[in-house]
Structure formats: structure tokens, C-alpha cells
Amino acid sequence: MDTIDKVLVRMDQIVDECKNTQSRMGYFAILYRQVTHRIREGILAGEFEDNPRMEKLDVLFAGRFIEAYDLWKLGQTPTESWSLAFEASTHSKHLVLQHLFLGINAHINLDLGISAAETMGTEPIAEIQNDFNKINAVLAELVDGVKSNISKVSPIFGWLIPLAKGRDEMLLNFSIQLARDGAWKYAGEYYGCEDRTISIQERDETIAKLANKLINPGKFLSFLVKIVCFVEWKSVSRTMEQLDVVVNKNL
């Protein structure tokens, strides 16, 4: 794939595949497809500092998720961060937000920094920081919209947040802002490292640990997760359709 339009065609295919197979990986695919749509609109409107460069970044960035998904579908092994997200998607014991955050964790914390550095080539990495932050802002905006309307797919989630003595991000041990900051730091490290293969392996190990914390948040939070999960919708395709409605409202 070399254009954002081709990325969107493949994302549509992945969403349809997930609906047809009742794969919970479709939750992240729904969200990320809308992120890609939003970035495409921004490129066409000239919102970014360098719009052709943003398309290149988006293609590389989306390509890492699509490659991981395709490897998983073929029974092969993507990065550990993605492997944990894909494995979790085969179980019904995790919340919709857990599935979303597991995908975001792998994609932002690992893939985005790599994609930013590879987009710049030998050009100074600092030149892409503002557009890098705009991708994160789009994602954060859409996730906030999903969280604000989470009762559409998870009726009692909002009731239990106060029991965790914090917001939903604390409940699931994940912050998009922290992920963004860490991803930018890693982009600089990856850009300047001598052995990028080893760098990815080491970073992947670190991000996989965060994924495991999302999957196993501790006894008390796990208890809350079980309660919420019990009353979430069980139809994956129905949940995907509702998520699509919610996300589209925030474009």
C-alpha cells in the first residue's frame, strides 16, 4: 500500500472480516478506521504542516497494524505487543475498552515511533513532532467520544469508575497522553539507533509488559472488570456497529 485510500480499502476489509468471524479485534479496527478517515480529511483540507509527508506517515503507521493482523490470520507471529492483543480478542472475559486499549497500546507505544522515524529517513526527526502529535490528538478525541458513550455497549461501566478511585484510564492502567509522550521519546531513540531490529525487540518487550497489565489489572480491578463484562453486549458484530455509530459522531 502506498496511499491512504488503499489503506482505507484494506481497513474496510478487516472490519468486515471481524464482523463475519465475530472477532473482537474488530473493536480496534472500527476505531482505527475512523482515525484514518479523519487523517485523510485533514490531509485533503491541508491541516498538517506537511500533508504529503503525513500521508506517508499514515501509510507506514497503518501498515504495521495491517501487517500484524495479516500475520496473525495466517497463524504466524507478529510482535509480542500485537500477539497479546490478538490473543485477548479470542476471549469474552475482557471489556470492550480493554480490547481498544490493547490495540492502542501496541499501535501507539510501538508502531507510531517506528513509523515516524522511518517517514523522516535522514531528515531531522524533530520536524515531524507537531504532525505526530496531531495523530495522537485525533485518536484521543475519538477514544474520549467512545468513553463518553460507553454505556451504549457497556451499561454499568460508568457506575463503577468511582469505585476505582479514578477515571477509566486508571481503571485500565492506560493513558493515551503518556503513550504519546513515550512514543515520541522512542521515535527519537529508534531514529538514532544503530541496530533497529534489536531496538524494536527491546521496545516490544517493554510494551508487552504494559499489555499484560491491561489484561491482568490486579485482583480488585479484575473483580470490577468481571462485573462490567457480565452485562456488556455479547454480540461482537452488534458491538462493532454501535462503536461505529459512536465514533462517527465524534469525527
Backbone bond lengths (Angstrom), bond angles and torsions (degrees), N, CA, C in turn:
res aa  C-N    CA-C-N  psi(-1)  N-CA   C-N-CA  omega(-1)  CA-C   N-CA-C  phi
1 M - - - 1.461 - - 1.526 110.14 -
2 D 1.333 114.66 134.70 1.460 118.57 -179.06 1.516 112.94 -130.59
3 T 1.339 117.19 4.93 1.464 120.34 176.45 1.524 109.33 -138.35
4 I 1.324 115.50 157.28 1.462 119.85 179.91 1.535 110.80 -68.32
5 D 1.321 117.23 -28.25 1.464 119.72 177.13 1.528 110.94 -64.65
6 K 1.322 116.94 -39.80 1.466 120.50 177.74 1.534 110.72 -67.14
7 V 1.329 115.62 -36.40 1.469 119.52 175.45 1.526 110.32 -59.39
8 L 1.328 116.66 -45.19 1.465 120.88 -178.13 1.529 111.58 -64.89
9 V 1.311 117.50 -35.50 1.473 120.08 175.85 1.519 109.81 -61.25
10 R 1.331 116.68 -45.69 1.472 120.04 179.93 1.523 111.20 -67.97
11 M 1.325 117.24 -36.74 1.462 119.52 178.14 1.530 110.76 -64.32
12 D 1.330 117.04 -39.12 1.470 120.19 175.93 1.523 110.45 -60.23
13 Q 1.311 116.25 -40.85 1.467 120.70 179.59 1.530 110.84 -64.26
14 I 1.328 116.58 -42.13 1.461 120.35 -179.86 1.528 110.76 -64.86
15 V 1.326 116.88 -43.34 1.464 120.73 177.99 1.529 109.91 -58.87
16 D 1.326 117.12 -45.51 1.470 120.74 179.78 1.519 111.27 -64.05
17 E 1.326 116.85 -40.89 1.466 120.69 178.83 1.528 110.43 -61.55
18 C 1.323 116.07 -43.29 1.467 120.17 -178.82 1.531 111.21 -66.14
19 K 1.331 116.69 -38.91 1.463 119.57 176.54 1.523 110.90 -62.98
20 N 1.320 116.19 -45.20 1.462 120.64 -176.53 1.520 112.77 -67.71
21 T 1.321 116.74 -31.38 1.470 120.75 -178.65 1.528 112.69 -100.52
22 Q 1.346 116.74 2.29 1.465 122.07 -177.99 1.534 111.23 56.76
23 S 1.325 115.36 41.13 1.464 120.83 179.44 1.514 110.79 -88.30
24 R 1.317 117.20 126.25 1.460 121.74 179.36 1.526 112.33 -69.20
25 M 1.315 117.52 -9.99 1.459 119.15 173.40 1.518 109.79 -63.73
26 G 1.320 115.82 -16.94 1.453 120.95 178.21 1.513 113.33 -64.72
27 Y 1.344 118.03 -22.98 1.460 119.81 179.49 1.531 109.80 -62.77
28 F 1.325 116.01 -48.84 1.461 119.45 177.70 1.524 110.89 -66.98
29 A 1.332 116.90 -39.31 1.467 120.51 -179.03 1.524 111.25 -60.26
30 I 1.347 116.52 -40.63 1.468 120.94 177.04 1.524 110.20 -59.89
31 L 1.325 116.00 -49.31 1.466 120.57 -178.60 1.524 110.98 -62.74
32 Y 1.314 116.43 -46.68 1.457 119.86 -173.94 1.527 111.92 -71.18
33 R 1.333 116.64 -31.05 1.464 118.84 174.81 1.525 110.35 -60.33
34 Q 1.330 116.18 -40.51 1.463 119.55 179.75 1.524 111.80 -71.08
35 V 1.333 117.02 -33.57 1.468 119.97 173.43 1.527 109.30 -59.05
36 T 1.322 116.05 -44.97 1.465 121.15 -178.92 1.521 111.29 -65.30
37 H 1.339 116.61 -40.92 1.461 120.07 175.64 1.532 110.47 -58.93
38 R 1.321 115.43 -44.67 1.473 120.24 -177.38 1.530 110.63 -64.59
39 I 1.320 117.32 -40.80 1.464 120.45 179.08 1.528 110.17 -66.35
40 R 1.335 116.72 -39.43 1.468 120.07 177.58 1.527 110.28 -60.33
41 E 1.330 116.60 -44.48 1.464 120.13 178.52 1.528 110.59 -61.09
42 G 1.335 115.65 -40.55 1.456 119.66 179.10 1.517 112.49 -64.97
43 I 1.324 116.51 -38.35 1.462 120.49 177.42 1.528 110.36 -63.63
44 L 1.328 116.05 -46.47 1.466 120.31 -179.71 1.534 111.62 -63.21
45 A 1.331 116.20 -31.23 1.467 120.79 179.99 1.527 112.47 -87.41
46 G 1.334 116.65 -3.44 1.464 120.46 179.44 1.512 113.86 70.87
47 E 1.345 116.97 35.64 1.463 120.86 -175.03 1.525 113.61 -77.99
48 F 1.310 117.32 -20.92 1.463 120.05 -171.17 1.531 111.21 -97.94
49 E 1.314 115.83 163.04 1.455 119.83 -178.91 1.526 111.34 -64.65
50 D 1.336 116.06 -36.45 1.463 121.45 178.24 1.526 106.32 -140.29
51 N 1.321 116.09 98.10 1.460 120.50 -172.30 1.531 113.83 -69.92
52 P 1.336 120.13 -41.24 1.473 119.03 174.16 1.531 111.96 -61.28
53 R 1.327 115.84 -38.48 1.468 119.24 177.73 1.522 110.88 -66.26
54 M 1.330 117.07 -37.35 1.454 120.10 177.88 1.523 110.80 -63.27
55 E 1.314 117.63 -38.39 1.470 119.19 177.17 1.524 110.17 -63.38
56 K 1.320 116.69 -42.07 1.465 119.90 177.43 1.521 110.82 -60.42
57 L 1.338 116.25 -44.45 1.460 120.46 178.35 1.523 110.90 -61.28
58 D 1.312 116.51 -45.25 1.460 120.06 -178.27 1.520 111.38 -63.15
59 V 1.326 117.10 -41.10 1.468 120.86 179.88 1.530 110.25 -63.89
60 L 1.331 117.02 -44.79 1.463 120.35 178.37 1.529 111.20 -64.67
61 F 1.325 114.87 -42.94 1.464 121.61 -177.79 1.530 110.63 -63.83
62 A 1.317 116.82 -53.27 1.468 120.79 178.97 1.517 110.75 -62.82
63 G 1.325 115.72 -35.01 1.459 119.51 -178.95 1.515 113.36 -60.12
64 R 1.319 117.04 -31.15 1.465 119.44 -179.96 1.532 110.87 -70.07
65 F 1.334 117.00 -38.87 1.465 118.85 175.01 1.528 110.86 -66.78
66 I 1.328 116.73 -44.89 1.462 120.61 -177.90 1.524 110.85 -63.64
67 E 1.327 116.60 -40.44 1.465 119.87 177.66 1.527 110.98 -63.55
68 A 1.336 116.37 -43.19 1.469 120.04 178.90 1.530 110.38 -62.60
69 Y 1.324 116.57 -43.31 1.465 121.40 179.24 1.527 110.77 -61.83
70 D 1.318 116.70 -45.72 1.464 120.46 -178.86 1.528 111.44 -64.22
71 L 1.331 116.78 -40.48 1.469 119.85 177.03 1.521 110.88 -60.63
72 W 1.321 115.44 -45.24 1.465 121.12 -179.82 1.527 110.89 -61.15
73 K 1.321 117.04 -43.53 1.461 121.23 179.74 1.530 111.62 -63.97
74 L 1.318 116.97 -29.72 1.458 121.90 179.15 1.530 112.71 -85.22
75 G 1.338 115.95 1.04 1.458 119.67 -179.41 1.508 113.71 80.60
76 Q 1.329 116.81 13.67 1.453 121.52 178.00 1.529 109.47 -97.77
77 T 1.318 116.62 177.55 1.466 120.62 -172.55 1.516 112.17 -111.57
78 P 1.342 117.56 114.26 1.471 120.22 172.67 1.525 109.28 -79.90
79 T 1.315 118.11 -163.71 1.455 120.82 176.07 1.533 109.25 -60.19
80 E 1.333 115.86 156.71 1.465 119.39 -177.86 1.525 111.44 -62.36
81 S 1.330 116.51 -36.77 1.467 120.59 179.10 1.522 110.75 -57.90
82 W 1.333 116.54 -45.66 1.462 120.24 177.64 1.516 111.90 -72.82
83 S 1.314 117.18 -36.30 1.470 119.91 179.63 1.522 111.09 -58.78
84 L 1.332 116.46 -41.26 1.463 120.42 179.34 1.526 110.86 -65.64
85 A 1.328 116.67 -39.45 1.462 120.00 178.18 1.525 110.78 -65.22
86 F 1.323 116.79 -43.28 1.463 120.43 179.91 1.527 111.44 -66.68
87 E 1.322 116.19 -41.36 1.468 119.52 178.63 1.520 110.63 -63.43
88 A 1.323 117.07 -42.85 1.465 120.21 178.98 1.524 111.27 -61.76
89 S 1.326 116.68 -31.17 1.467 120.15 -177.63 1.524 112.77 -68.60
90 T 1.318 117.24 -12.11 1.468 120.33 179.01 1.530 111.70 -87.50
91 H 1.338 117.25 -2.82 1.467 121.32 -177.05 1.529 110.74 -114.43
92 S 1.300 116.08 148.05 1.466 121.42 -179.81 1.530 112.38 -94.61
93 K 1.331 117.23 2.84 1.467 120.02 -174.50 1.526 113.73 -87.40
94 H 1.328 116.98 -1.12 1.458 120.20 -178.72 1.524 110.21 -105.95
95 L 1.333 115.69 149.80 1.453 121.72 179.56 1.532 111.39 -72.21
96 V 1.320 115.16 158.60 1.458 120.31 174.18 1.531 109.79 -56.13
97 L 1.333 117.14 -44.15 1.462 119.74 179.84 1.523 112.42 -66.02
98 Q 1.324 117.30 -31.86 1.465 118.84 175.48 1.523 110.32 -62.33
99 H 1.320 116.40 -45.00 1.462 119.78 178.66 1.526 111.07 -62.22
100 L 1.327 116.71 -41.91 1.460 119.73 178.26 1.527 111.33 -62.36
101 F 1.321 116.24 -47.17 1.459 120.06 -177.69 1.526 112.62 -68.30
102 L 1.330 117.49 -32.18 1.462 119.56 176.49 1.522 110.79 -64.19
103 G 1.328 116.21 -40.04 1.455 119.21 176.04 1.517 111.74 -67.53
104 I 1.332 116.30 -43.96 1.465 120.63 179.44 1.527 110.20 -63.41
105 N 1.322 117.15 -39.52 1.460 121.88 -179.92 1.530 111.04 -57.12
106 A 1.331 116.33 -49.90 1.464 119.64 -179.50 1.528 111.09 -67.87
107 H 1.322 115.72 -40.18 1.460 119.22 -172.14 1.522 112.34 -76.40
108 I 1.320 117.97 -41.49 1.467 120.60 179.79 1.526 110.83 -81.03
109 N 1.315 116.46 -52.71 1.462 119.97 -172.73 1.525 114.02 -68.69
110 L 1.333 117.29 -27.41 1.463 119.82 179.31 1.529 111.53 -110.95
111 D 1.325 116.84 -56.87 1.465 120.49 -169.12 1.521 114.60 -70.44
112 L 1.323 117.56 -36.80 1.465 119.49 -172.08 1.526 112.24 -67.29
113 G 1.304 116.94 -43.12 1.464 119.92 179.24 1.526 111.85 -62.48
114 I 1.323 115.51 -42.55 1.468 120.68 177.91 1.522 109.98 -61.30
115 S 1.332 115.78 -47.22 1.467 121.03 -176.97 1.523 111.41 -63.82
116 A 1.334 116.86 -39.59 1.468 120.49 179.58 1.528 110.70 -63.62
117 A 1.326 115.92 -45.72 1.464 119.66 -179.11 1.528 111.10 -64.71
118 E 1.327 116.91 -41.12 1.461 120.27 -178.61 1.525 111.34 -71.65
119 T 1.326 117.09 -28.99 1.462 120.42 175.62 1.517 110.89 -63.89
120 M 1.335 116.55 -39.28 1.466 120.52 -174.31 1.532 112.39 -79.30
121 G 1.306 118.49 -22.66 1.465 119.40 -179.27 1.513 110.75 61.46
122 T 1.323 115.75 -116.10 1.478 119.96 178.73 1.528 112.08 -101.11
123 E 1.331 117.17 0.70 1.459 120.27 177.59 1.537 109.53 -75.37
124 P 1.322 118.84 154.14 1.472 120.93 -178.05 1.525 112.08 -57.94
125 I 1.321 117.02 127.94 1.463 122.48 -177.37 1.532 111.62 -62.55
126 A 1.323 116.92 -30.55 1.470 120.38 -177.36 1.524 112.22 -61.49
127 E 1.325 117.80 -24.08 1.462 120.86 -176.48 1.529 113.25 -67.41
128 I 1.319 116.77 -18.73 1.468 119.42 -176.82 1.529 112.29 -100.66
129 Q 1.316 118.67 0.33 1.466 120.82 -172.57 1.527 112.93 -59.73
130 N 1.307 118.28 -43.00 1.467 119.27 -177.77 1.524 111.90 -64.16
131 D 1.320 117.21 -43.70 1.462 119.65 177.94 1.522 111.11 -69.86
132 F 1.313 117.18 -32.91 1.462 122.85 173.84 1.538 109.42 -57.94
133 N 1.319 115.98 -45.49 1.462 120.13 -179.91 1.525 112.04 -67.23
134 K 1.332 116.43 -30.24 1.458 119.06 179.89 1.523 111.87 -68.12
135 I 1.327 117.30 -34.92 1.473 119.86 175.31 1.521 109.22 -60.92
136 N 1.323 115.84 -45.31 1.458 119.88 179.42 1.523 111.89 -64.22
137 A 1.326 116.24 -36.26 1.461 120.10 179.60 1.521 110.76 -65.24
138 V 1.330 116.59 -40.04 1.467 120.50 177.26 1.520 110.22 -62.26
139 L 1.318 115.82 -46.54 1.464 119.92 -179.64 1.522 111.12 -63.04
140 A 1.326 116.69 -45.07 1.463 120.41 -179.48 1.523 111.14 -61.83
141 E 1.335 116.73 -39.25 1.458 121.02 179.31 1.523 111.02 -62.17
142 L 1.311 116.02 -43.91 1.463 119.66 -179.29 1.527 111.37 -69.50
143 V 1.328 116.74 -39.80 1.470 119.67 178.28 1.524 110.01 -64.77
144 D 1.332 117.38 -40.43 1.467 120.05 177.21 1.522 110.88 -59.81
145 G 1.332 115.87 -38.76 1.460 119.39 177.47 1.505 112.23 -64.14
146 V 1.323 116.60 -40.68 1.465 120.83 177.51 1.522 110.36 -64.08
147 K 1.339 116.58 -44.22 1.464 120.10 -178.81 1.524 111.29 -64.38
148 S 1.336 115.92 -37.88 1.466 119.72 -179.91 1.519 112.16 -66.77
149 N 1.324 115.82 -24.88 1.462 120.32 -178.09 1.523 112.01 -116.51
150 I 1.330 116.15 23.54 1.465 120.08 -173.98 1.524 112.26 -63.58
151 S 1.330 117.61 -21.30 1.460 120.23 179.03 1.528 111.79 -62.58
152 K 1.330 116.45 -17.96 1.463 120.05 178.23 1.524 111.49 -64.79
153 V 1.336 116.13 -29.54 1.467 119.91 -179.16 1.521 112.54 -121.41
154 S 1.335 116.62 -14.40 1.462 120.98 -177.67 1.520 108.28 -139.53
155 P 1.336 117.26 83.27 1.471 122.66 -167.79 1.526 116.97 -53.34
156 I 1.329 118.45 -34.96 1.467 118.13 -174.02 1.529 113.62 -110.59
157 F 1.334 116.54 8.11 1.467 118.21 -176.93 1.529 111.63 -57.30
158 G 1.339 116.20 -47.25 1.457 119.82 -177.92 1.514 113.48 -61.71
159 W 1.333 116.90 -30.83 1.468 120.29 179.89 1.526 111.79 -66.68
160 L 1.321 116.89 -29.55 1.459 119.57 -172.56 1.522 113.66 -93.90
161 I 1.335 117.12 -11.17 1.464 119.17 179.95 1.536 112.17 -55.54
162 P 1.347 119.97 -45.34 1.467 119.57 -179.68 1.528 113.01 -59.26
163 L 1.316 117.65 -28.65 1.460 119.93 179.49 1.519 111.88 -65.92
164 A 1.324 115.87 -23.11 1.462 120.10 179.38 1.527 111.57 -88.20
165 K 1.350 116.25 3.26 1.463 122.64 178.12 1.533 112.03 58.30
166 G 1.306 116.29 38.44 1.455 120.10 179.08 1.504 110.95 178.38
167 R 1.291 115.33 -172.74 1.454 120.65 -179.65 1.528 110.57 -81.63
168 D 1.333 115.38 177.58 1.454 120.49 -177.37 1.519 112.57 -63.05
169 E 1.353 117.18 -31.52 1.450 118.75 178.86 1.526 110.59 -64.74
170 M 1.340 117.06 -35.12 1.451 119.96 175.57 1.521 110.22 -68.60
171 L 1.334 115.56 -38.28 1.463 119.44 -179.46 1.515 110.69 -58.41
172 L 1.313 116.06 -36.65 1.462 119.76 -177.56 1.528 112.58 -109.33
173 N 1.328 116.53 16.49 1.460 121.01 173.43 1.531 112.67 53.83
174 F 1.323 117.54 42.17 1.455 118.89 -177.56 1.515 110.54 -145.54
175 S 1.308 116.39 136.23 1.460 122.26 177.34 1.521 108.36 -132.90
176 I 1.319 117.02 122.66 1.462 120.24 179.34 1.527 110.66 -65.68
177 Q 1.334 117.04 -35.55 1.459 119.64 178.94 1.520 111.37 -63.02
178 L 1.333 116.50 -44.59 1.463 119.67 177.51 1.523 110.98 -64.73
179 A 1.338 115.81 -37.38 1.461 119.83 178.11 1.526 110.35 -62.86
180 R 1.331 116.12 -43.02 1.469 120.38 178.69 1.512 111.45 -59.95
181 D 1.318 116.30 -48.16 1.461 120.47 -178.06 1.527 111.05 -63.39
182 G 1.324 116.08 -41.79 1.458 119.67 178.54 1.521 111.99 -67.36
183 A 1.328 116.19 -36.20 1.460 120.56 179.80 1.523 111.20 -66.44
184 W 1.333 116.51 -38.95 1.455 118.93 178.79 1.521 111.02 -67.66
185 K 1.307 116.55 -39.86 1.467 120.34 177.04 1.528 109.92 -60.78
186 Y 1.327 115.11 -42.61 1.468 118.22 -179.86 1.524 111.26 -68.83
187 A 1.324 118.02 -33.60 1.462 120.39 177.98 1.526 110.26 -56.49
188 G 1.345 115.60 -42.48 1.452 119.64 178.49 1.521 112.18 -66.71
189 E 1.334 116.33 -39.67 1.461 120.34 179.42 1.533 110.67 -65.74
190 Y 1.321 115.61 -44.88 1.472 120.41 -179.20 1.526 110.61 -66.11
191 Y 1.319 115.96 -39.57 1.464 121.48 179.77 1.528 111.09 -58.52
192 G 1.324 116.38 -38.82 1.451 119.97 -173.92 1.518 116.06 -99.26
193 C 1.340 118.20 -0.96 1.467 119.35 -174.06 1.532 111.06 -79.67
194 E 1.315 115.88 158.86 1.459 121.02 -178.94 1.526 112.24 -85.86
195 D 1.322 117.52 -36.90 1.466 121.24 -178.73 1.527 108.57 -118.96
196 R 1.317 115.99 98.13 1.460 120.39 -174.86 1.534 112.02 -71.47
197 T 1.309 117.28 -28.91 1.472 119.79 178.51 1.519 110.72 -63.31
198 I 1.322 116.45 -47.15 1.465 120.90 178.54 1.529 110.12 -65.74
199 S 1.332 116.65 -38.52 1.457 120.57 179.51 1.524 110.72 -59.93
200 I 1.316 116.68 -43.97 1.464 120.08 179.10 1.523 110.72 -64.39
201 Q 1.314 116.67 -42.51 1.467 120.13 179.76 1.518 111.19 -60.25
202 E 1.316 116.70 -45.33 1.465 120.83 -178.62 1.529 110.95 -67.25
203 R 1.313 116.63 -42.69 1.467 120.10 178.51 1.526 110.60 -64.60
204 D 1.314 115.77 -40.90 1.460 120.79 -179.81 1.525 111.13 -60.80
205 E 1.310 117.44 -40.05 1.467 121.27 178.20 1.526 110.53 -61.03
206 T 1.320 116.29 -41.88 1.466 120.87 179.53 1.526 111.03 -65.65
207 I 1.322 117.44 -45.45 1.463 121.61 -177.15 1.523 110.68 -70.54
208 A 1.329 116.92 -30.95 1.468 120.24 176.32 1.529 110.78 -63.63
209 K 1.324 116.53 -33.17 1.464 119.58 176.99 1.526 110.78 -65.09
210 L 1.330 116.87 -37.98 1.461 120.29 175.80 1.527 110.49 -65.23
211 A 1.327 115.82 -37.79 1.465 119.98 178.09 1.523 110.69 -62.27
212 N 1.310 115.92 -41.66 1.467 119.51 179.20 1.523 111.60 -63.83
213 K 1.332 116.93 -33.09 1.466 119.62 176.91 1.521 111.19 -69.67
214 L 1.333 116.50 -33.63 1.459 120.30 175.56 1.529 110.87 -67.35
215 I 1.315 115.63 -36.94 1.468 120.83 -179.07 1.526 110.87 -75.13
216 N 1.334 115.66 -37.80 1.470 121.15 -177.94 1.532 109.26 -125.38
217 P 1.329 117.64 81.66 1.466 120.61 -172.68 1.532 116.05 -79.40
218 G 1.310 118.77 6.06 1.463 121.11 -177.82 1.518 111.42 109.33
219 K 1.331 117.02 163.43 1.465 121.10 -172.17 1.524 113.13 -60.58
220 F 1.340 117.44 -50.67 1.458 119.67 -175.55 1.520 111.35 -66.16
221 L 1.339 115.84 -48.53 1.461 118.90 -179.43 1.527 111.02 -66.72
222 S 1.322 117.01 -33.90 1.465 119.72 176.87 1.527 110.68 -63.90
223 F 1.329 115.85 -35.36 1.466 120.32 177.10 1.533 110.33 -63.25
224 L 1.345 116.12 -44.46 1.463 119.92 177.46 1.521 111.45 -63.09
225 V 1.329 115.48 -40.35 1.463 120.06 178.67 1.521 110.74 -59.45
226 K 1.319 116.84 -42.61 1.462 120.40 -179.90 1.525 111.36 -61.69
227 I 1.335 115.74 -41.13 1.468 119.54 179.45 1.528 110.67 -63.16
228 V 1.332 115.95 -47.86 1.462 120.31 -178.80 1.527 110.48 -64.57
229 C 1.317 115.73 -44.41 1.458 121.09 -177.12 1.527 111.25 -61.45
230 F 1.308 116.63 -32.71 1.465 121.21 -177.34 1.522 112.08 -60.55
231 V 1.349 116.39 -32.11 1.464 119.34 -176.28 1.531 113.00 -107.95
232 E 1.335 117.41 3.26 1.464 118.34 173.57 1.512 109.87 -70.68
233 W 1.313 115.14 156.46 1.460 119.46 176.76 1.523 109.90 -58.52
234 K 1.317 116.48 141.47 1.458 120.62 179.92 1.524 112.66 -95.43
235 S 1.331 117.26 -18.23 1.460 120.50 178.64 1.524 109.79 -79.46
236 V 1.330 116.39 113.64 1.459 120.39 -178.97 1.530 110.65 -64.05
237 S 1.318 117.05 -45.59 1.466 119.68 -177.74 1.525 111.14 -63.31
238 R 1.344 117.17 -38.90 1.462 120.35 178.43 1.527 110.64 -65.53
239 T 1.321 116.23 -41.73 1.462 120.41 178.05 1.526 110.45 -63.23
240 M 1.328 116.78 -41.72 1.472 120.41 178.22 1.517 110.97 -61.43
241 E 1.323 116.72 -41.54 1.466 120.03 179.88 1.523 111.19 -63.61
242 Q 1.340 116.32 -40.36 1.463 119.33 179.69 1.523 111.34 -70.30
243 L 1.329 116.42 -38.54 1.456 120.14 176.19 1.520 110.43 -61.09
244 D 1.310 116.56 -39.79 1.458 120.56 179.44 1.523 110.68 -61.78
245 V 1.323 116.19 -41.11 1.477 120.96 178.07 1.532 109.68 -63.13
246 V 1.329 116.09 -47.70 1.464 121.53 -177.82 1.526 110.65 -62.01
247 V 1.324 116.73 -46.53 1.455 120.62 -177.28 1.527 111.22 -65.88
248 N 1.333 116.52 -40.09 1.465 119.99 -179.69 1.518 111.93 -62.29
249 K 1.328 117.27 -30.09 1.468 120.62 179.22 1.517 111.74 -66.49
250 N 1.329 116.31 -19.73 1.459 119.55 -175.55 1.530 112.96 -105.24
251 L 1.315 116.66 10.32 1.461 119.25 177.19 1.536 110.66 -77.18
